[in-house]
């Protein structure tokens, strides 16, 4: 877990308003805090390969006239997302 209170305290000490702090990217924060560069494209690609957003075989975003297909969702997901959860035929 990140030490958010210490990070926010350091930002305030540096004169960064809380609103601006929460809008910072990780790369910007690391640069401001002297923590070095953020991850490069190769490391991001490796993480995306290791932890994909969708399960193998799932297809998001229709192409060539196909409707987007989403994986099965847990029962709480539709209510959490603010949708009915009813499947359309």
PDB file with one MODEL, atoms N, CA, C and O in Angstrom:
MODEL        1
ATOM      1  N   UNK A   1       0.844  -1.175   0.000  1.00  0.00           N
ATOM      2  CA  UNK A   1       0.000   0.000   0.000  1.00  0.00           C
ATOM      3  C   UNK A   1       0.891   1.240   0.000  1.00  0.00           C
ATOM      4  O   UNK A   1       1.935   1.276   0.651  1.00  0.00           O
ATOM      5  N   UNK A   2       0.466   2.224  -0.724  1.00  0.00           N
ATOM      6  CA  UNK A   2       1.255   3.452  -0.817  1.00  0.00           C
ATOM      7  C   UNK A   2       1.020   4.346   0.396  1.00  0.00           C
ATOM      8  O   UNK A   2      -0.085   4.379   0.938  1.00  0.00           O
ATOM      9  N   UNK A   3       2.042   5.062   0.821  1.00  0.00           N
ATOM     10  CA  UNK A   3       1.910   5.975   1.962  1.00  0.00           C
ATOM     11  C   UNK A   3       1.270   7.300   1.526  1.00  0.00           C
ATOM     12  O   UNK A   3       1.948   8.323   1.432  1.00  0.00           O
ATOM     13  N   UNK A   4      -0.043   7.268   1.264  1.00  0.00           N
ATOM     14  CA  UNK A   4      -0.739   8.438   0.715  1.00  0.00           C
ATOM     15  C   UNK A   4      -0.600   9.671   1.594  1.00  0.00           C
ATOM     16  O   UNK A   4      -0.375  10.769   1.084  1.00  0.00           O
ATOM     17  N   UNK A   5      -0.728   9.510   2.898  1.00  0.00           N
ATOM     18  CA  UNK A   5      -0.656  10.689   3.767  1.00  0.00           C
ATOM     19  C   UNK A   5       0.727  11.331   3.708  1.00  0.00           C
ATOM     20  O   UNK A   5       0.836  12.557   3.686  1.00  0.00           O
ATOM     21  N   UNK A   6       1.780  10.524   3.683  1.00  0.00           N
ATOM     22  CA  UNK A   6       3.134  11.080   3.578  1.00  0.00           C
ATOM     23  C   UNK A   6       3.346  11.741   2.221  1.00  0.00           C
ATOM     24  O   UNK A   6       3.999  12.780   2.129  1.00  0.00           O
ATOM     25  N   UNK A   7       2.795  11.138   1.169  1.00  0.00           N
ATOM     26  CA  UNK A   7       2.930  11.713  -0.165  1.00  0.00           C
ATOM     27  C   UNK A   7       2.187  13.040  -0.262  1.00  0.00           C
ATOM     28  O   UNK A   7       2.710  14.009  -0.812  1.00  0.00           O
ATOM     29  N   UNK A   8       0.966  13.085   0.271  1.00  0.00           N
ATOM     30  CA  UNK A   8       0.192  14.327   0.245  1.00  0.00           C
ATOM     31  C   UNK A   8       0.877  15.399   1.089  1.00  0.00           C
ATOM     32  O   UNK A   8       0.924  16.565   0.697  1.00  0.00           O
ATOM     33  N   UNK A   9       1.405  15.008   2.238  1.00  0.00           N
ATOM     34  CA  UNK A   9       2.120  15.960   3.091  1.00  0.00           C
ATOM     35  C   UNK A   9       3.328  16.544   2.354  1.00  0.00           C
ATOM     36  O   UNK A   9       3.576  17.748   2.429  1.00  0.00           O
ATOM     37  N   UNK A  10       4.074  15.705   1.648  1.00  0.00           N
ATOM     38  CA  UNK A  10       5.232  16.175   0.878  1.00  0.00           C
ATOM     39  C   UNK A  10       4.793  17.110  -0.238  1.00  0.00           C
ATOM     40  O   UNK A  10       5.462  18.107  -0.511  1.00  0.00           O
ATOM     41  N   UNK A  11       3.672  16.797  -0.887  1.00  0.00           N
ATOM     42  CA  UNK A  11       3.165  17.660  -1.957  1.00  0.00           C
ATOM     43  C   UNK A  11       2.746  19.012  -1.399  1.00  0.00           C
ATOM     44  O   UNK A  11       3.044  20.049  -1.992  1.00  0.00           O
ATOM     45  N   UNK A  12       2.053  19.008  -0.260  1.00  0.00           N
ATOM     46  CA  UNK A  12       1.634  20.270   0.354  1.00  0.00           C
ATOM     47  C   UNK A  12       2.843  21.098   0.775  1.00  0.00           C
ATOM     48  O   UNK A  12       2.848  22.319   0.622  1.00  0.00           O
ATOM     49  N   UNK A  13       3.866  20.434   1.305  1.00  0.00           N
ATOM     50  CA  UNK A  13       5.094  21.128   1.693  1.00  0.00           C
ATOM     51  C   UNK A  13       5.757  21.770   0.477  1.00  0.00           C
ATOM     52  O   UNK A  13       6.361  22.838   0.581  1.00  0.00           O
ATOM     53  N   UNK A  14       5.641  21.110  -0.680  1.00  0.00           N
ATOM     54  CA  UNK A  14       6.225  21.629  -1.917  1.00  0.00           C
ATOM     55  C   UNK A  14       5.340  22.687  -2.569  1.00  0.00           C
ATOM     56  O   UNK A  14       5.703  23.249  -3.602  1.00  0.00           O
ATOM     57  N   UNK A  15       4.171  22.962  -1.966  1.00  0.00           N
ATOM     58  CA  UNK A  15       3.285  23.990  -2.506  1.00  0.00           C
ATOM     59  C   UNK A  15       2.296  23.485  -3.535  1.00  0.00           C
ATOM     60  O   UNK A  15       1.697  24.280  -4.258  1.00  0.00           O
ATOM     61  N   UNK A  16       2.114  22.172  -3.613  1.00  0.00           N
ATOM     62  CA  UNK A  16       1.159  21.591  -4.560  1.00  0.00           C
ATOM     63  C   UNK A  16      -0.185  21.456  -3.855  1.00  0.00           C
ATOM     64  O   UNK A  16      -0.282  20.818  -2.807  1.00  0.00           O
ATOM     65  N   UNK A  17      -1.220  22.057  -4.433  1.00  0.00           N
ATOM     66  CA  UNK A  17      -2.568  21.994  -3.851  1.00  0.00           C
ATOM     67  C   UNK A  17      -3.088  20.556  -3.901  1.00  0.00           C
ATOM     68  O   UNK A  17      -2.710  19.800  -4.796  1.00  0.00           O
ATOM     69  N   UNK A  18      -3.962  20.161  -2.943  1.00  0.00           N
ATOM     70  CA  UNK A  18      -4.501  18.800  -2.957  1.00  0.00           C
ATOM     71  C   UNK A  18      -5.153  18.421  -4.288  1.00  0.00           C
ATOM     72  O   UNK A  18      -4.987  17.297  -4.762  1.00  0.00           O
ATOM     73  N   UNK A  19      -5.897  19.357  -4.895  1.00  0.00           N
ATOM     74  CA  UNK A  19      -6.553  19.052  -6.174  1.00  0.00           C
ATOM     75  C   UNK A  19      -5.514  18.712  -7.244  1.00  0.00           C
ATOM     76  O   UNK A  19      -5.701  17.787  -8.034  1.00  0.00           O
ATOM     77  N   UNK A  20      -4.416  19.474  -7.257  1.00  0.00           N
ATOM     78  CA  UNK A  20      -3.355  19.223  -8.239  1.00  0.00           C
ATOM     79  C   UNK A  20      -2.633  17.908  -7.930  1.00  0.00           C
ATOM     80  O   UNK A  20      -2.243  17.187  -8.848  1.00  0.00           O
ATOM     81  N   UNK A  21      -2.456  17.596  -6.650  1.00  0.00           N
ATOM     82  CA  UNK A  21      -1.810  16.342  -6.256  1.00  0.00           C
ATOM     83  C   UNK A  21      -2.575  15.153  -6.808  1.00  0.00           C
ATOM     84  O   UNK A  21      -1.970  14.242  -7.374  1.00  0.00           O
ATOM     85  N   UNK A  22      -3.908  15.141  -6.654  1.00  0.00           N
ATOM     86  CA  UNK A  22      -4.706  13.998  -7.090  1.00  0.00           C
ATOM     87  C   UNK A  22      -4.792  13.896  -8.605  1.00  0.00           C
ATOM     88  O   UNK A  22      -5.161  12.843  -9.127  1.00  0.00           O
ATOM     89  N   UNK A  23      -4.462  14.961  -9.322  1.00  0.00           N
ATOM     90  CA  UNK A  23      -4.455  14.911 -10.788  1.00  0.00           C
ATOM     91  C   UNK A  23      -3.100  14.471 -11.345  1.00  0.00           C
ATOM     92  O   UNK A  23      -2.993  14.209 -12.543  1.00  0.00           O
ATOM     93  N   UNK A  24      -2.075  14.385 -10.517  1.00  0.00           N
ATOM     94  CA  UNK A  24      -0.746  13.990 -10.988  1.00  0.00           C
ATOM     95  C   UNK A  24      -0.740  12.537 -11.458  1.00  0.00           C
ATOM     96  O   UNK A  24      -1.376  11.674 -10.854  1.00  0.00           O
ATOM     97  N   UNK A  25      -0.015  12.284 -12.541  1.00  0.00           N
ATOM     98  CA  UNK A  25       0.214  10.898 -12.945  1.00  0.00           C
ATOM     99  C   UNK A  25       1.326  10.329 -12.059  1.00  0.00           C
ATOM    100  O   UNK A  25       2.033  11.072 -11.379  1.00  0.00           O
ATOM    101  N   UNK A  26       1.467   9.011 -12.078  1.00  0.00           N
ATOM    102  CA  UNK A  26       2.532   8.380 -11.295  1.00  0.00           C
ATOM    103  C   UNK A  26       3.889   8.883 -11.775  1.00  0.00           C
ATOM    104  O   UNK A  26       4.777   9.155 -10.967  1.00  0.00           O
ATOM    105  N   UNK A  27       4.044   9.003 -13.082  1.00  0.00           N
ATOM    106  CA  UNK A  27       5.316   9.489 -13.635  1.00  0.00           C
ATOM    107  C   UNK A  27       5.612  10.903 -13.140  1.00  0.00           C
ATOM    108  O   UNK A  27       6.745  11.201 -12.762  1.00  0.00           O
ATOM    109  N   UNK A  28       4.595  11.781 -13.139  1.00  0.00           N
ATOM    110  CA  UNK A  28       4.794  13.152 -12.657  1.00  0.00           C
ATOM    111  C   UNK A  28       5.168  13.156 -11.172  1.00  0.00           C
ATOM    112  O   UNK A  28       6.070  13.880 -10.751  1.00  0.00           O
ATOM    113  N   UNK A  29       4.459  12.334 -10.384  1.00  0.00           N
ATOM    114  CA  UNK A  29       4.758  12.290  -8.951  1.00  0.00           C
ATOM    115  C   UNK A  29       6.177  11.795  -8.715  1.00  0.00           C
ATOM    116  O   UNK A  29       6.908  12.366  -7.905  1.00  0.00           O
ATOM    117  N   UNK A  30       6.572  10.736  -9.417  1.00  0.00           N
ATOM    118  CA  UNK A  30       7.927  10.207  -9.231  1.00  0.00           C
ATOM    119  C   UNK A  30       8.973  11.247  -9.600  1.00  0.00           C
ATOM    120  O   UNK A  30       9.998  11.370  -8.929  1.00  0.00           O
ATOM    121  N   UNK A  31       8.714  11.996 -10.669  1.00  0.00           N
ATOM    122  CA  UNK A  31       9.659  13.033 -11.058  1.00  0.00           C
ATOM    123  C   UNK A  31       9.731  14.111  -9.985  1.00  0.00           C
ATOM    124  O   UNK A  31      10.821  14.537  -9.602  1.00  0.00           O
ATOM    125  N   UNK A  32       8.566  14.558  -9.496  1.00  0.00           N
ATOM    126  CA  UNK A  32       8.538  15.586  -8.455  1.00  0.00           C
ATOM    127  C   UNK A  32       9.195  15.102  -7.168  1.00  0.00           C
ATOM    128  O   UNK A  32       9.884  15.864  -6.488  1.00  0.00           O
ATOM    129  N   UNK A  33       8.980  13.834  -6.839  1.00  0.00           N
ATOM    130  CA  UNK A  33       9.513  13.288  -5.594  1.00  0.00           C
ATOM    131  C   UNK A  33      10.955  12.800  -5.746  1.00  0.00           C
ATOM    132  O   UNK A  33      11.562  12.352  -4.773  1.00  0.00           O
ATOM    133  N   UNK A  34      11.496  12.882  -6.946  1.00  0.00           N
ATOM    134  CA  UNK A  34      12.873  12.441  -7.163  1.00  0.00           C
ATOM    135  C   UNK A  34      13.018  10.941  -7.193  1.00  0.00           C
ATOM    136  O   UNK A  34      14.097  10.416  -6.919  1.00  0.00           O
ATOM    137  N   UNK A  35      11.944  10.241  -7.521  1.00  0.00           N
ATOM    138  CA  UNK A  35      11.967   8.784  -7.517  1.00  0.00           C
ATOM    139  C   UNK A  35      12.385   8.147  -8.825  1.00  0.00           C
ATOM    140  O   UNK A  35      12.299   6.926  -8.953  1.00  0.00           O
ATOM    141  N   UNK A  36      12.828   8.910  -9.790  1.00  0.00           N
ATOM    142  CA  UNK A  36      13.272   8.339 -11.053  1.00  0.00           C
ATOM    143  C   UNK A  36      12.166   8.291 -12.086  1.00  0.00           C
ATOM    144  O   UNK A  36      11.077   8.831 -11.895  1.00  0.00           O
ATOM    145  N   UNK A  37      12.479   7.631 -13.180  1.00  0.00           N
ATOM    146  CA  UNK A  37      11.542   7.538 -14.298  1.00  0.00           C
ATOM    147  C   UNK A  37      10.422   6.556 -13.987  1.00  0.00           C
ATOM    148  O   UNK A  37      10.571   5.657 -13.160  1.00  0.00           O
ATOM    149  N   UNK A  38       9.311   6.747 -14.661  1.00  0.00           N
ATOM    150  CA  UNK A  38       8.215   5.787 -14.584  1.00  0.00           C
ATOM    151  C   UNK A  38       8.554   4.566 -15.436  1.00  0.00           C
ATOM    152  O   UNK A  38       9.650   4.481 -15.991  1.00  0.00           O
ATOM    153  N   UNK A  39       7.629   3.633 -15.538  1.00  0.00           N
ATOM    154  CA  UNK A  39       7.905   2.434 -16.323  1.00  0.00           C
ATOM    155  C   UNK A  39       7.939   2.774 -17.808  1.00  0.00           C
ATOM    156  O   UNK A  39       7.274   3.701 -18.269  1.00  0.00           O
ATOM    157  N   UNK A  40       8.733   1.999 -18.543  1.00  0.00           N
ATOM    158  CA  UNK A  40       8.814   2.216 -19.981  1.00  0.00           C
ATOM    159  C   UNK A  40       7.780   1.342 -20.691  1.00  0.00           C
ATOM    160  O   UNK A  40       7.093   0.539 -20.061  1.00  0.00           O
ATOM    161  N   UNK A  41       7.682   1.509 -22.006  1.00  0.00           N
ATOM    162  CA  UNK A  41       6.675   0.795 -22.791  1.00  0.00           C
ATOM    163  C   UNK A  41       6.852  -0.722 -22.690  1.00  0.00           C
ATOM    164  O   UNK A  41       5.866  -1.457 -22.644  1.00  0.00           O
ATOM    165  N   UNK A  42       8.093  -1.193 -22.654  1.00  0.00           N
ATOM    166  CA  UNK A  42       8.338  -2.630 -22.556  1.00  0.00           C
ATOM    167  C   UNK A  42       7.817  -3.221 -21.258  1.00  0.00           C
ATOM    168  O   UNK A  42       7.220  -4.298 -21.259  1.00  0.00           O
ATOM    169  N   UNK A  43       8.038  -2.527 -20.154  1.00  0.00           N
ATOM    170  CA  UNK A  43       7.549  -3.002 -18.849  1.00  0.00           C
ATOM    171  C   UNK A  43       6.028  -2.976 -18.803  1.00  0.00           C
ATOM    172  O   UNK A  43       5.404  -3.883 -18.253  1.00  0.00           O
ATOM    173  N   UNK A  44       5.423  -1.925 -19.387  1.00  0.00           N
ATOM    174  CA  UNK A  44       3.960  -1.853 -19.450  1.00  0.00           C
ATOM    175  C   UNK A  44       3.406  -3.019 -20.262  1.00  0.00           C
ATOM    176  O   UNK A  44       2.427  -3.646 -19.858  1.00  0.00           O
ATOM    177  N   UNK A  45       4.025  -3.315 -21.403  1.00  0.00           N
ATOM    178  CA  UNK A  45       3.577  -4.437 -22.235  1.00  0.00           C
ATOM    179  C   UNK A  45       3.691  -5.758 -21.477  1.00  0.00           C
ATOM    180  O   UNK A  45       2.809  -6.610 -21.578  1.00  0.00           O
ATOM    181  N   UNK A  46       4.776  -5.932 -20.717  1.00  0.00           N
ATOM    182  CA  UNK A  46       4.946  -7.154 -19.931  1.00  0.00           C
ATOM    183  C   UNK A  46       3.853  -7.283 -18.873  1.00  0.00           C
ATOM    184  O   UNK A  46       3.303  -8.367 -18.681  1.00  0.00           O
ATOM    185  N   UNK A  47       3.536  -6.189 -18.187  1.00  0.00           N
ATOM    186  CA  UNK A  47       2.470  -6.221 -17.182  1.00  0.00           C
ATOM    187  C   UNK A  47       1.109  -6.483 -17.820  1.00  0.00           C
ATOM    188  O   UNK A  47       0.301  -7.237 -17.277  1.00  0.00           O
ATOM    189  N   UNK A  48       0.855  -5.862 -18.971  1.00  0.00           N
ATOM    190  CA  UNK A  48      -0.418  -6.083 -19.658  1.00  0.00           C
ATOM    191  C   UNK A  48      -0.557  -7.538 -20.094  1.00  0.00           C
ATOM    192  O   UNK A  48      -1.654  -8.096 -20.073  1.00  0.00           O
ATOM    193  N   UNK A  49       0.563  -8.155 -20.492  1.00  0.00           N
ATOM    194  CA  UNK A  49       0.528  -9.561 -20.859  1.00  0.00           C
ATOM    195  C   UNK A  49       0.304 -10.465 -19.659  1.00  0.00           C
ATOM    196  O   UNK A  49      -0.400 -11.470 -19.751  1.00  0.00           O
ATOM    197  N   UNK A  50       0.903 -10.105 -18.539  1.00  0.00           N
ATOM    198  CA  UNK A  50       0.776 -10.915 -17.325  1.00  0.00           C
ATOM    199  C   UNK A  50      -0.582 -10.749 -16.651  1.00  0.00           C
ATOM    200  O   UNK A  50      -1.084 -11.686 -16.029  1.00  0.00           O
ATOM    201  N   UNK A  51      -1.180  -9.560 -16.771  1.00  0.00           N
ATOM    202  CA  UNK A  51      -2.449  -9.258 -16.106  1.00  0.00           C
ATOM    203  C   UNK A  51      -3.416  -8.618 -17.102  1.00  0.00           C
ATOM    204  O   UNK A  51      -3.677  -7.418 -17.018  1.00  0.00           O
ATOM    205  N   UNK A  52      -3.954  -9.404 -18.050  1.00  0.00           N
ATOM    206  CA  UNK A  52      -4.847  -8.821 -19.065  1.00  0.00           C
ATOM    207  C   UNK A  52      -6.146  -8.307 -18.451  1.00  0.00           C
ATOM    208  O   UNK A  52      -6.598  -8.794 -17.415  1.00  0.00           O
ATOM    209  N   UNK A  53      -6.737  -7.311 -19.116  1.00  0.00           N
ATOM    210  CA  UNK A  53      -7.995  -6.736 -18.646  1.00  0.00           C
ATOM    211  C   UNK A  53      -9.167  -7.677 -18.853  1.00  0.00           C
ATOM    212  O   UNK A  53     -10.144  -7.610 -18.107  1.00  0.00           O
ATOM    213  N   UNK A  54      -9.098  -8.538 -19.829  1.00  0.00           N
ATOM    214  CA  UNK A  54     -10.203  -9.465 -20.067  1.00  0.00           C
ATOM    215  C   UNK A  54      -9.649 -10.884 -20.113  1.00  0.00           C
ATOM    216  O   UNK A  54      -8.497 -11.096 -20.493  1.00  0.00           O
ATOM    217  N   UNK A  55     -10.468 -11.846 -19.728  1.00  0.00           N
ATOM    218  CA  UNK A  55     -10.003 -13.227 -19.692  1.00  0.00           C
ATOM    219  C   UNK A  55      -9.727 -13.755 -21.100  1.00  0.00           C
ATOM    220  O   UNK A  55     -10.271 -13.237 -22.075  1.00  0.00           O
ATOM    221  N   UNK A  56      -8.878 -14.791 -21.209  1.00  0.00           N
ATOM    222  CA  UNK A  56      -8.601 -15.377 -22.518  1.00  0.00           C
ATOM    223  C   UNK A  56      -9.886 -15.813 -23.199  1.00  0.00           C
ATOM    224  O   UNK A  56     -10.759 -16.402 -22.561  1.00  0.00           O
ATOM    225  N   UNK A  57     -10.008 -15.532 -24.473  1.00  0.00           N
ATOM    226  CA  UNK A  57     -11.194 -15.909 -25.234  1.00  0.00           C
ATOM    227  C   UNK A  57     -12.280 -14.864 -25.251  1.00  0.00           C
ATOM    228  O   UNK A  57     -13.172 -14.929 -26.097  1.00  0.00           O
ATOM    229  N   UNK A  58     -12.241 -13.897 -24.343  1.00  0.00           N
ATOM    230  CA  UNK A  58     -13.251 -12.837 -24.335  1.00  0.00           C
ATOM    231  C   UNK A  58     -12.912 -11.843 -25.433  1.00  0.00           C
ATOM    232  O   UNK A  58     -11.746 -11.634 -25.767  1.00  0.00           O
ATOM    233  N   UNK A  59     -13.945 -11.239 -25.983  1.00  0.00           N
ATOM    234  CA  UNK A  59     -13.744 -10.264 -27.053  1.00  0.00           C
ATOM    235  C   UNK A  59     -14.528  -9.013 -26.721  1.00  0.00           C
ATOM    236  O   UNK A  59     -15.752  -9.055 -26.597  1.00  0.00           O
ATOM    237  N   UNK A  60     -13.832  -7.908 -26.576  1.00  0.00           N
ATOM    238  CA  UNK A  60     -14.483  -6.633 -26.330  1.00  0.00           C
ATOM    239  C   UNK A  60     -14.342  -5.773 -27.567  1.00  0.00           C
ATOM    240  O   UNK A  60     -13.316  -5.817 -28.246  1.00  0.00           O
ATOM    241  N   UNK A  61     -15.355  -5.002 -27.860  1.00  0.00           N
ATOM    242  CA  UNK A  61     -15.304  -4.096 -29.007  1.00  0.00           C
ATOM    243  C   UNK A  61     -15.603  -4.843 -30.284  1.00  0.00           C
ATOM    244  O   UNK A  61     -14.767  -5.593 -30.788  1.00  0.00           O
ATOM    245  N   UNK A  62     -16.802  -4.636 -30.810  1.00  0.00           N
ATOM    246  CA  UNK A  62     -17.197  -5.324 -32.031  1.00  0.00           C
ATOM    247  C   UNK A  62     -16.329  -4.927 -33.205  1.00  0.00           C
ATOM    248  O   UNK A  62     -15.888  -3.783 -33.311  1.00  0.00           O
ATOM    249  N   UNK A  63     -16.090  -5.872 -34.072  1.00  0.00           N
ATOM    250  CA  UNK A  63     -15.372  -5.578 -35.302  1.00  0.00           C
ATOM    251  C   UNK A  63     -15.979  -6.414 -36.407  1.00  0.00           C
ATOM    252  O   UNK A  63     -16.503  -7.502 -36.165  1.00  0.00           O
ATOM    253  N   UNK A  64     -15.907  -5.905 -37.608  1.00  0.00           N
ATOM    254  CA  UNK A  64     -16.457  -6.600 -38.772  1.00  0.00           C
ATOM    255  C   UNK A  64     -17.914  -6.982 -38.562  1.00  0.00           C
ATOM    256  O   UNK A  64     -18.330  -8.089 -38.901  1.00  0.00           O
ATOM    257  N   UNK A  65     -18.688  -6.055 -37.999  1.00  0.00           N
ATOM    258  CA  UNK A  65     -20.120  -6.276 -37.839  1.00  0.00           C
ATOM    259  C   UNK A  65     -20.512  -7.119 -36.648  1.00  0.00           C
ATOM    260  O   UNK A  65     -21.694  -7.415 -36.471  1.00  0.00           O
ATOM    261  N   UNK A  66     -19.560  -7.514 -35.827  1.00  0.00           N
ATOM    262  CA  UNK A  66     -19.881  -8.333 -34.659  1.00  0.00           C
ATOM    263  C   UNK A  66     -20.240  -7.446 -33.482  1.00  0.00           C
ATOM    264  O   UNK A  66     -19.709  -6.345 -33.340  1.00  0.00           O
ATOM    265  N   UNK A  67     -21.130  -7.921 -32.650  1.00  0.00           N
ATOM    266  CA  UNK A  67     -21.465  -7.215 -31.417  1.00  0.00           C
ATOM    267  C   UNK A  67     -20.385  -7.497 -30.385  1.00  0.00           C
ATOM    268  O   UNK A  67     -19.841  -8.601 -30.352  1.00  0.00           O
ATOM    269  N   UNK A  68     -20.064  -6.525 -29.546  1.00  0.00           N
ATOM    270  CA  UNK A  68     -19.091  -6.781 -28.478  1.00  0.00           C
ATOM    271  C   UNK A  68     -19.588  -7.878 -27.552  1.00  0.00           C
ATOM    272  O   UNK A  68     -20.775  -7.929 -27.229  1.00  0.00           O
ATOM    273  N   UNK A  69     -18.698  -8.748 -27.127  1.00  0.00           N
ATOM    274  CA  UNK A  69     -19.028  -9.826 -26.205  1.00  0.00           C
ATOM    275  C   UNK A  69     -18.279  -9.608 -24.900  1.00  0.00           C
ATOM    276  O   UNK A  69     -17.058  -9.454 -24.898  1.00  0.00           O
ATOM    277  N   UNK A  70     -18.997  -9.595 -23.811  1.00  0.00           N
ATOM    278  CA  UNK A  70     -18.374  -9.423 -22.498  1.00  0.00           C
ATOM    279  C   UNK A  70     -18.366 -10.765 -21.777  1.00  0.00           C
ATOM    280  O   UNK A  70     -19.256 -11.586 -21.998  1.00  0.00           O
ATOM    281  N   UNK A  71     -17.383 -11.001 -20.925  1.00  0.00           N
ATOM    282  CA  UNK A  71     -17.373 -12.240 -20.146  1.00  0.00           C
ATOM    283  C   UNK A  71     -18.509 -12.235 -19.132  1.00  0.00           C
ATOM    284  O   UNK A  71     -19.097 -11.192 -18.845  1.00  0.00           O
ATOM    285  N   UNK A  72     -18.810 -13.416 -18.594  1.00  0.00           N
ATOM    286  CA  UNK A  72     -19.825 -13.481 -17.543  1.00  0.00           C
ATOM    287  C   UNK A  72     -19.408 -12.597 -16.385  1.00  0.00           C
ATOM    288  O   UNK A  72     -18.238 -12.556 -16.003  1.00  0.00           O
ATOM    289  N   UNK A  73     -20.384 -11.890 -15.831  1.00  0.00           N
ATOM    290  CA  UNK A  73     -20.097 -10.984 -14.725  1.00  0.00           C
ATOM    291  C   UNK A  73     -20.663 -11.559 -13.441  1.00  0.00           C
ATOM    292  O   UNK A  73     -21.653 -12.290 -13.472  1.00  0.00           O
ATOM    293  N   UNK A  74     -20.048 -11.239 -12.312  1.00  0.00           N
ATOM    294  CA  UNK A  74     -20.623 -11.673 -11.041  1.00  0.00           C
ATOM    295  C   UNK A  74     -21.985 -11.021 -10.847  1.00  0.00           C
ATOM    296  O   UNK A  74     -22.244  -9.971 -11.435  1.00  0.00           O
ATOM    297  N   UNK A  75     -22.865 -11.614 -10.037  1.00  0.00           N
ATOM    298  CA  UNK A  75     -24.221 -11.098  -9.870  1.00  0.00           C
ATOM    299  C   UNK A  75     -24.286  -9.647  -9.409  1.00  0.00           C
ATOM    300  O   UNK A  75     -25.238  -8.945  -9.752  1.00  0.00           O
ATOM    301  N   UNK A  76     -23.308  -9.178  -8.648  1.00  0.00           N
ATOM    302  CA  UNK A  76     -23.353  -7.809  -8.139  1.00  0.00           C
ATOM    303  C   UNK A  76     -22.917  -6.791  -9.172  1.00  0.00           C
ATOM    304  O   UNK A  76     -23.213  -5.606  -9.017  1.00  0.00           O
ATOM    305  N   UNK A  77     -22.218  -7.212 -10.233  1.00  0.00           N
ATOM    306  CA  UNK A  77     -21.636  -6.263 -11.189  1.00  0.00           C
ATOM    307  C   UNK A  77     -22.673  -5.377 -11.874  1.00  0.00           C
ATOM    308  O   UNK A  77     -22.462  -4.166 -11.930  1.00  0.00           O
ATOM    309  N   UNK A  78     -23.798  -5.914 -12.408  1.00  0.00           N
ATOM    310  CA  UNK A  78     -24.744  -5.015 -13.077  1.00  0.00           C
ATOM    311  C   UNK A  78     -25.306  -3.952 -12.146  1.00  0.00           C
ATOM    312  O   UNK A  78     -25.426  -2.792 -12.538  1.00  0.00           O
ATOM    313  N   UNK A  79     -25.653  -4.327 -10.917  1.00  0.00           N
ATOM    314  CA  UNK A  79     -26.202  -3.343  -9.981  1.00  0.00           C
ATOM    315  C   UNK A  79     -25.140  -2.319  -9.614  1.00  0.00           C
ATOM    316  O   UNK A  79     -25.430  -1.130  -9.480  1.00  0.00           O
ATOM    317  N   UNK A  80     -23.925  -2.782  -9.456  1.00  0.00           N
ATOM    318  CA  UNK A  80     -22.829  -1.883  -9.118  1.00  0.00           C
ATOM    319  C   UNK A  80     -22.584  -0.895 -10.253  1.00  0.00           C
ATOM    320  O   UNK A  80     -22.271   0.270 -10.008  1.00  0.00           O
ATOM    321  N   UNK A  81     -22.724  -1.355 -11.491  1.00  0.00           N
ATOM    322  CA  UNK A  81     -22.475  -0.504 -12.653  1.00  0.00           C
ATOM    323  C   UNK A  81     -23.680   0.372 -12.983  1.00  0.00           C
ATOM    324  O   UNK A  81     -23.579   1.254 -13.837  1.00  0.00           O
ATOM    325  N   UNK A  82     -24.817   0.149 -12.324  1.00  0.00           N
ATOM    326  CA  UNK A  82     -25.996   0.965 -12.579  1.00  0.00           C
ATOM    327  C   UNK A  82     -26.804   0.510 -13.779  1.00  0.00           C
ATOM    328  O   UNK A  82     -27.539   1.302 -14.368  1.00  0.00           O
ATOM    329  N   UNK A  83     -26.675  -0.765 -14.149  1.00  0.00           N
ATOM    330  CA  UNK A  83     -27.456  -1.299 -15.261  1.00  0.00           C
ATOM    331  C   UNK A  83     -28.305  -2.447 -14.754  1.00  0.00           C
ATOM    332  O   UNK A  83     -28.099  -2.945 -13.647  1.00  0.00           O
ATOM    333  N   UNK A  84     -29.266  -2.866 -15.575  1.00  0.00           N
ATOM    334  CA  UNK A  84     -30.228  -3.863 -15.121  1.00  0.00           C
ATOM    335  C   UNK A  84     -29.651  -5.268 -15.033  1.00  0.00           C
ATOM    336  O   UNK A  84     -30.073  -6.052 -14.183  1.00  0.00           O
ATOM    337  N   UNK A  85     -28.705  -5.600 -15.885  1.00  0.00           N
ATOM    338  CA  UNK A  85     -28.160  -6.947 -15.885  1.00  0.00           C
ATOM    339  C   UNK A  85     -28.935  -7.906 -16.754  1.00  0.00           C
ATOM    340  O   UNK A  85     -28.534  -9.060 -16.910  1.00  0.00           O
ATOM    341  N   UNK A  86     -30.044  -7.453 -17.327  1.00  0.00           N
ATOM    342  CA  UNK A  86     -30.837  -8.294 -18.219  1.00  0.00           C
ATOM    343  C   UNK A  86     -30.090  -8.481 -19.531  1.00  0.00           C
ATOM    344  O   UNK A  86     -29.530  -7.529 -20.074  1.00  0.00           O
ATOM    345  N   UNK A  87     -30.084  -9.717 -20.042  1.00  0.00           N
ATOM    346  CA  UNK A  87     -29.444  -9.968 -21.330  1.00  0.00           C
ATOM    347  C   UNK A  87     -30.419  -9.612 -22.443  1.00  0.00           C
ATOM    348  O   UNK A  87     -31.604  -9.940 -22.386  1.00  0.00           O
ATOM    349  N   UNK A  88     -29.896  -8.938 -23.448  1.00  0.00           N
ATOM    350  CA  UNK A  88     -30.720  -8.584 -24.600  1.00  0.00           C
ATOM    351  C   UNK A  88     -30.639  -9.696 -25.630  1.00  0.00           C
ATOM    352  O   UNK A  88     -29.574 -10.271 -25.855  1.00  0.00           O
ATOM    353  N   UNK A  89     -31.767  -9.995 -26.253  1.00  0.00           N
ATOM    354  CA  UNK A  89     -31.785 -11.027 -27.307  1.00  0.00           C
ATOM    355  C   UNK A  89     -31.963 -10.395 -28.650  1.00  0.00           C
ATOM    356  O   UNK A  89     -32.003 -11.095 -29.662  1.00  0.00           O
TER     357      UNK A  89
ENDMDL
END
